[in-house]
């Protein structure tokens, strides 16, 4: 979701109230099937008067087994200590809700910024893409160095501050990878999923994130992921059976090399994230945050943006964890096209 949440704060969590009365919810800035993100004002304590993002998760909409997903996301966010990885100030229960209080990132997601500022494709200036990919690579490498797979890497989960700092978000499907074990669970968003995740045969490891990183690179150039307007089942068939996708615009050969090395159907042929950074040093040297800052300066304030429509309560169903071998497409709601995200959480 384009929720405007930010990095791990340097202040102690005691600075932030741990109750709903400590915040005034000002406006809805993002919405998914099971949670809403608000711009809020702090009412109490040392931070009184400051503005934050509050992610309100509706616990009653979850099956009991799915509460483990929430606990996992909270634990993941709490443990993260990296300048390009999102975390939260404080989290607490409020009746049948869980509130996560986070710094406010008024740039929103890369997916939102492209929709708002790029009329035809993705980011026209390749230096912007190089910058976003370079900063995202740092976050993904941090995950992998700590034996974690993100599993839902895409432009909708890359958030921006107005001064163009980049943060990787949404750890709801992140998972540990220890003792050389491979994962089997089918989770994520189909357009960005690696072939081995879809095939459900020999499992997958952190190399699945490398594929998603390559798809995200195309997304940032094209404005959307390959096959994003197709039905998820058709997307799966294409990813498994066809050659890897390519960008549909003219790009530098350094950028094309990065995409090609990440989109190897055989995960053993894909580089590690450290190798991606090393082997694409020339491309990343073109990274420039200044053009992105100019784009972000043209965005309307959060309060003036048209927020995504909430999902009607009667349309919701209790969310269950995706067990081994089960295909779970409950990742997007209210889309104009199947698989085309308009809200990211």
C-alpha positions as MATLAB code, in Angstrom:
seq = 'XXXXXXXXXXXXXXXXXXXXXXXXXXXXXXXXXXXXXXXXXXXXXXXXXXXXXXXXXXXXXXXXXXXXXXXXXXXXXXXXXXXXXXXXXXXXXXXXXXXXXXXXXXXXXXXXXXXXXXXXXXXXXXXXXXXXXXXXXXXXXXXXXXXXXXXXXXXXXXXXXXXXXXXXXXXXXXXXXXXXXXXXXXXXXXXXXXXXXXXXXXXXXXXXXXXXXXXXXXXXXXXXXXXXXXXXXXXXXXXXXXXXXXXXXXXXXXXXXXXXXXXXXXXXXXXXXXXXXXXXXXXXXXXXXXXXXXXXXXXXXXXXXXXXXXXXXXXXXXXXXXXXXXXXXXXXXXXXXXXXXXXXX';
ca = [
       0.000    0.000    0.000;
       1.049    3.586   -0.592;
       0.967    4.177    3.129;
       3.738    6.699    3.752;
       5.569    4.860    6.511;
       9.226    5.431    7.263;
      12.523    4.145    8.643;
      13.471    2.861   12.047;
      13.583    5.909   14.357;
      16.541    6.839   16.521;
      14.265    7.914   19.382;
      13.213    5.552   22.117;
       9.786    3.973   21.687;
       8.814    5.548   25.036;
       8.541    8.831   23.130;
       5.429    7.540   21.375;
       2.063    6.919   23.084;
       1.052    3.243   23.183;
      -2.698    3.850   23.120;
      -5.246    5.024   20.558;
      -6.061    8.167   22.562;
      -2.513    9.298   21.964;
      -3.238    9.957   18.284;
      -5.737   11.874   16.178;
      -6.355   10.218   12.814;
      -6.415   13.083   10.305;
      -6.947   11.516    6.880;
      -6.845    8.146    5.153;
      -3.785    7.898    2.890;
      -3.962    4.233    1.934;
      -6.237    1.232    2.174;
      -6.032   -2.511    1.655;
      -8.366   -5.397    2.362;
      -7.344   -5.774    6.009;
      -5.665   -2.534    7.032;
      -5.864    1.213    6.558;
      -3.043    3.745    6.774;
      -3.797    7.181    8.197;
      -1.954   10.421    8.511;
      -2.164   11.172   12.225;
      -1.145   13.737   14.851;
       0.464   12.773   18.154;
      -1.563   14.072   21.107;
       0.548   13.068   24.087;
       4.106   12.803   25.329;
       7.392   14.245   24.057;
       6.304   13.918   20.395;
       2.994   15.761   20.862;
       2.110   17.836   17.812;
       4.212   15.829   15.356;
       2.687   13.949   12.440;
       3.060   10.210   11.849;
       1.594    7.399    9.772;
      -0.642    4.933   11.608;
      -1.359    1.537   10.064;
      -4.585    0.158   11.567;
      -4.978   -3.592   11.082;
      -8.479   -5.025   11.546;
      -7.879   -8.196   13.543;
     -11.488   -9.370   13.286;
     -11.026   -9.724    9.522;
      -8.321  -12.337   10.031;
      -8.668  -16.013   10.712;
      -6.942  -16.951   13.958;
      -4.130  -18.616   12.043;
      -3.391  -15.339   10.258;
      -2.549  -13.537   13.473;
       0.810  -15.260   13.109;
       1.342  -13.206    9.931;
       0.858  -10.009   11.900;
       3.206  -11.137   14.653;
       5.784  -12.067   12.029;
       5.539   -8.692   10.318;
       5.895   -6.872   13.638;
       8.884   -8.969   14.611;
      10.528   -8.426   11.238;
      10.017   -4.676   11.407;
      11.223   -4.512   15.005;
      14.457   -6.323   14.203;
      15.351   -4.216   11.141;
      18.132   -1.694   11.645;
      18.944   -0.378    8.191;
      18.590    3.064    6.667;
      16.698    1.674    3.648;
      14.347   -0.648    5.558;
      11.067    0.417    7.131;
      10.263   -0.086   10.799;
       7.886    1.411   13.336;
       7.949    3.658   16.397;
       5.523    1.624   18.483;
       2.798   -1.013   18.031;
      -0.124   -1.737   20.345;
      -3.568   -3.414   20.355;
      -6.691   -1.231   20.387;
      -9.899   -3.232   20.843;
     -10.010   -5.580   17.820;
      -7.296   -3.665   15.991;
      -3.535   -3.480   15.935;
      -2.021   -0.010   15.504;
       1.458    0.454   14.043;
       2.857    3.976   14.421;
       5.487    4.902   11.841;
       7.233    7.989   10.511;
       5.298    9.704    7.745;
       6.754    9.326    4.241;
       4.903   11.845    2.124;
       6.371   10.714   -1.169;
       4.359    7.502   -1.068;
       5.295    4.414   -3.069;
       7.276    4.352   -6.303;
       4.162    2.899   -7.938;
       2.155    5.947   -6.842;
       4.834    8.418   -7.945;
       4.938    6.851  -11.410;
       1.146    7.038  -11.723;
       1.119   10.645  -10.564;
       4.069   12.041  -12.532;
       4.903    9.738  -15.462;
       2.350   10.074  -18.262;
       3.422    7.342  -20.659;
       5.822    4.847  -19.110;
       7.796    4.634  -15.919;
      10.545    6.999  -14.851;
      11.878    8.542  -18.056;
      15.191    9.550  -16.461;
      17.289    6.404  -16.119;
      19.347    8.028  -13.357;
      16.217    7.970  -11.168;
      15.755    4.252  -11.786;
      19.428    3.596  -11.068;
      19.098    5.496   -7.801;
      15.953    3.655   -6.654;
      17.389    0.263   -7.617;
      20.710    1.005   -5.920;
      19.038    1.955   -2.639;
      16.605   -0.963   -2.852;
      19.505   -3.341   -3.473;
      21.050   -2.237   -0.176;
      17.832   -3.165    1.642;
      17.496   -6.532   -0.100;
      21.146   -7.349    0.607;
      20.515   -6.531    4.260;
      17.649   -9.041    4.247;
      19.727  -11.742    2.599;
      22.733  -11.137    4.849;
      20.382  -11.751    7.770;
      19.007  -14.959    6.232;
      15.650  -13.481    5.268;
      13.710  -13.494    1.987;
      11.396  -10.542    1.319;
       9.157  -12.411   -1.197;
       7.064   -9.414   -2.322;
       9.505   -6.989   -3.895;
       7.789   -4.492   -6.232;
       7.454   -0.739   -6.804;
       4.372   -0.596   -4.569;
       6.509   -1.736   -1.634;
       9.307    0.775   -2.225;
       8.449    3.969   -0.338;
       9.919    7.456   -0.709;
      10.343   10.452    1.549;
       9.962   13.895   -0.007;
      13.741   14.287    0.066;
      13.980   11.104   -2.066;
      15.175    8.647    0.560;
      14.217    5.080   -0.356;
      12.732    2.480    1.996;
      11.718   -1.140    1.421;
       8.441   -1.986    3.140;
       5.781   -4.653    3.669;
       7.246   -7.643    5.424;
       3.938   -9.484    5.759;
       5.222  -12.316    3.586;
       8.904  -12.121    4.506;
      10.330  -15.382    5.776;
      13.467  -16.767    7.400;
      15.812  -18.999    5.441;
      18.158  -20.926    7.696;
      20.147  -24.139    7.578;
      20.081  -24.113    3.759;
      16.375  -24.959    3.780;
      14.235  -23.886    0.848;
      10.795  -22.351    1.133;
       7.684  -23.986   -0.333;
       4.843  -21.573    0.460;
       3.225  -19.831   -2.504;
       3.040  -16.162   -1.521;
       3.636  -12.793   -3.150;
       2.202  -11.079   -6.227;
       2.133  -13.259   -9.389;
       3.617  -10.762  -11.881;
       6.749  -10.409   -9.769;
       7.101  -14.083   -8.795;
      10.044  -16.179   -9.907;
       9.360  -19.322  -11.982;
      10.499  -21.648   -9.194;
       8.001  -20.037   -6.786;
       5.168  -20.670   -9.222;
       6.232  -24.198  -10.136;
       6.078  -25.445   -6.530;
       8.423  -28.349   -7.178;
      11.876  -27.995   -5.619;
      11.222  -24.995   -3.423;
      13.036  -21.670   -3.615;
      15.509  -19.499   -1.754;
      16.732  -15.885   -1.760;
      17.308  -16.062   -5.523;
      13.527  -15.567   -5.853;
      14.053  -11.996   -4.622;
      16.649  -11.469   -7.365;
      14.046  -12.325  -10.023;
      11.527   -9.966   -8.392;
      14.214   -7.270   -8.342;
      14.665   -7.688  -12.103;
      10.905   -7.469  -12.662;
      10.812   -4.349  -10.488;
      13.566   -2.847  -12.651;
      11.347   -3.351  -15.722;
       8.374   -1.965  -13.793;
      10.255    1.231  -12.966;
      11.129    1.636  -16.659;
       7.766    0.616  -18.174;
       5.412    1.969  -15.534;
       4.008   -1.467  -14.746;
       5.246   -5.026  -14.441;
       5.187   -7.356  -17.452;
       1.773   -9.037  -17.890;
       0.295   -6.882  -15.112;
      -3.018   -6.431  -16.935;
      -3.535  -10.164  -17.437;
      -5.361  -12.656  -15.253;
      -3.028  -14.143  -12.609;
      -3.428  -17.706  -13.913;
      -2.375  -16.615  -17.398;
       0.541  -14.699  -15.898;
       1.692  -17.833  -14.102;
       1.579  -19.902  -17.283;
       3.606  -17.311  -19.214;
       6.273  -16.942  -16.520;
       6.733  -20.689  -16.239;
       6.660  -21.542  -19.960;
       7.966  -18.494  -21.841;
      11.313  -16.719  -22.009;
      11.964  -14.015  -19.402;
      10.270  -10.678  -20.120;
      12.076   -7.606  -21.429;
      11.592   -3.862  -21.130;
       9.447   -2.330  -23.877;
      11.507    0.849  -24.269;
      15.042    1.739  -25.257;
      17.411    1.480  -22.315;
      21.166    1.715  -21.802;
      23.090   -1.506  -22.268;
      24.181   -1.343  -18.608;
      20.548   -1.320  -17.499;
      19.649   -4.126  -19.903;
      22.555   -6.182  -18.547;
      21.196   -5.808  -15.006;
      17.731   -6.953  -16.063;
      19.085   -9.906  -18.014;
      21.289  -11.204  -15.208;
      18.433  -11.044  -12.688;
      15.838  -12.663  -14.981;
      17.523  -16.019  -15.441;
      14.893  -18.760  -15.252;
      17.415  -21.086  -13.600;
      17.920  -19.602  -10.123;
      21.444  -21.052   -9.980;
      22.396  -18.719  -12.831;
      21.147  -15.620  -11.031;
      23.645  -13.510   -9.113;
      23.489  -12.771   -5.415;
      22.478   -9.234   -4.499;
      26.099   -8.482   -3.670;
      27.072   -9.608   -7.170;
      24.271   -7.482   -8.638;
      25.791   -4.441   -6.945;
      29.373   -5.292   -7.944;
      28.668   -6.260  -11.551;
      26.442   -3.249  -12.172;
      28.699   -0.624  -10.619;
      28.762    1.410  -13.859;
      24.971    1.522  -14.001;
      24.646    2.476  -10.343;
      27.211    5.245  -10.778;
      24.628    7.024  -12.948;
      22.245    7.168   -9.964;
      21.013   10.664   -9.170;
      18.474   11.599   -6.512;
      18.029   15.207   -7.655;
      15.660   14.490  -10.594;
      13.557   12.351   -8.265;
      13.392   15.172   -5.723;
      12.022   17.446   -8.459;
       9.324   14.908   -9.315;
       8.392   14.517   -5.662;
       8.140   18.289   -5.246;
       5.323   18.259   -7.827;
       3.170   15.825   -5.855;
       0.078   17.195   -4.110;
       0.143   17.059   -0.301;
      -1.088   13.795    1.174;
      -4.318   15.427    2.334;
      -5.116   16.523   -1.223;
      -4.529   13.193   -2.924;
      -7.456   10.991   -3.842;
      -7.110    7.982   -1.531;
      -7.955    4.462   -2.726;
     -11.483    3.329   -2.002;
     -11.908    1.038    1.005;
     -13.141   -2.486    0.462;
     -16.779   -2.961    1.473;
     -17.044   -4.938    4.666;
     -19.361   -7.536    3.150;
     -16.797   -8.231    0.429;
     -14.135   -9.210    2.948;
     -13.491  -12.727    4.108;
     -11.297  -13.895    6.983;
      -7.741  -14.010    5.732;
      -6.023  -17.338    6.136;
      -2.338  -18.064    6.026;
      -1.208  -19.635    2.770;
      -0.340  -23.231    3.718;
       2.221  -25.257    1.848;
       1.210  -25.929   -1.754;
      -1.795  -23.570   -1.582;
      -2.072  -20.767   -4.139;
      -3.123  -17.515   -2.516;
      -4.118  -14.703   -4.873;
      -5.637  -12.512   -2.156;
      -3.006   -9.857   -2.659;
      -4.866   -7.079   -4.519;
      -8.353   -5.702   -4.083;
     -10.419   -3.254   -6.096;
      -8.113   -3.383   -9.115;
      -9.158   -2.160  -12.532;
      -7.270   -5.096  -14.002;
      -6.593   -8.452  -12.335;
      -3.146   -8.325  -10.782;
      -2.772   -4.540  -11.286;
      -2.104   -2.920   -7.917;
      -3.794    0.348   -7.123;
      -3.339    0.026   -3.389;
      -0.306   -1.423   -1.719;
      -0.054   -2.455    1.880;
];
